[in-house]
Amino acid sequence: MSCTVIIGAQWGDEGKGKVTDFLAERADVVARYQGGNNAGHTVIVGEQGFKLHLVPSGILYPDKLCVLGNGMVIDPEALVNEIEGLEEKGVSTAGLRISDRAHLILPYHKRLDELQEASRGAGKIGTTGRGIGPAYNDKSARMGMRMADLLDPSEFHEKLTANVKAKNAYLKQTFGAEGFDAAAMEEIILALAERFRDRITDTGVLLSETIAAGKKVLFEGAQGTLLDIDHGTYPFVTSSNTTAGGACTGTGVGPTAIDRVIGVVKAYTTRVGAGPFPTELNDAVGERLRQRGAEFGTTTGRPRRCGWLDTVVLRYAARVNGLTGIAITKLDVLDGLDTIKICTGYRINGKVTTDFPASRKAVETAEPVYEELPGWNESTGQATTWEELPAATRRYLDRIADLTGVPIVIVSVGPCRSQTIVMDRLF
Ligand code: IMP
C-alpha cells in the first residue's frame, strides 16, 4: 500500500495528528494538501508535546520528507515561527518542502478575515481569524500570490503592489478601515521568505517520483468532512476541500495512485465555531466530555461544543471520502459512563432520514434518533489489544462499524504513541 489518505470524518479535531504521526513511521513522505494554520495538531512524543499548525507531524521523524502541497494557503510569518519553534526543540526541519504553487496568506487576508467576520453579526462563522477564507477567495478570483512569486522579486513586487492597492481601496470603502503600506509589507515578507526560500519546489514532481519509486506517501488532511467547502455544513465551513478528493487536487497526484483512505473518528462528536450540530449536548454529559477530553481548540483555545457520536455524519463521510477504514480516537474519554448513545438517523419534519441533508435549516431542526448502548466502568487507557478492551467497549465499536459499513483499523485510547491498538486488517 503506497498511498494512504487520512481525513477527519466529523467537524475536525478528531485526533488526526496522532493517527498521522503513528502511520508516518511507515511512510517515506507525509504531505498536507489543504488549509493552512487554521489546523492544529498536538502530538505527544515521550515527555514532549508538539503543537503543529502547518507542518505535517511526520516532521518529528528525522528521515521523512514533509510536503506542504499546492492546495494549501500558507502564512509566511506562521511558517517561520513554526520552523523556528521546532528547531528550538531540537527537531530538524531539513525534510520540509513547500509547493511552488501553494498560495500565500498575507497581512491583508488576516485583517479581512477579522472585519468580514465582525460584519456577519449573528451569522458569524466562527473562523479561526487566520486569513484562510480571504486567501482562498483571492485564489479563486485569480489574484492570489503564490510561493513561486517569492522566487522572483520583481514579479512579487509588481503583484503585491497591485494587490495592496486593490485591498486598501476595498478596506476603505467597505469597512472604513486603514490600508497597508505595500513597500513595508514587501520588505517583511521577502525577509521572512529568506528563511524558507530553499525549500520551495515543484512538490508534484517530487511526489510522483516518490510514488514511481514504490515509496510510501501519507496524505494528511486538516479539518474534517463537514467543514469541506462542497460537502460540509455550508456556509459554516472552511474554504477548502477537506475530503479525500482534496488530496489529489491539493498535491497534484492523480486519484488512481491512492490505495486507501482512513477516516479519523472521535468516539463522540465535537465542533468549534458556529453552525448546526444535531447531537450537541448542552448538559452535564456534554461538559463531562469537554473536561475529560480536554476539548479546547489547539489553534484558538476556544471551548469545543460536544455531543454523542453521529453515524449519519459518519455514513456520509464514508461515502464522500470512499473510506476504507476507520481510526477511532479518544475512546478512553467515554470510560465511566453508564450508557452511551449513538445517533442512527435524523427526524426532520416527522420523517426519519439516514442521509445527511444539504439544507442548513434541515440540519438545524434535525432531531437525532438515538440507540442506547451500555457503557463501561473499566479504564481503557491501558489496553494494547482489541481483546483487552471491555466487552461493552467492543460492542460499541462493532456497532459503529456496522452502522457505517467501514471496518475499524485503529483504536486510540490515550494521547501517547503507545496507547494505540492496531488491527491486523490495517496492513
Ligand atoms: P476558517 O477555516 O478559519 O475559515 O474557519 C471556518 C470554520 O472552520 C470555523 O467554524 C472554524 O472553527 C472551523 N475550523 C477551521 N479549522 C479548524 C480545525 O482545525 N478544527 C476544527 N474546526 C476548524
Residues whose N, C-alpha, C, O or C-beta is under 5 A from the ligand:
A	BS01	IMP	W11 G12 D13 N38 A39 G40 I125 G126 T127 T128 G129 R130 I132 G133 Q223 L227 V237 T238 S239 V272 G273 A274
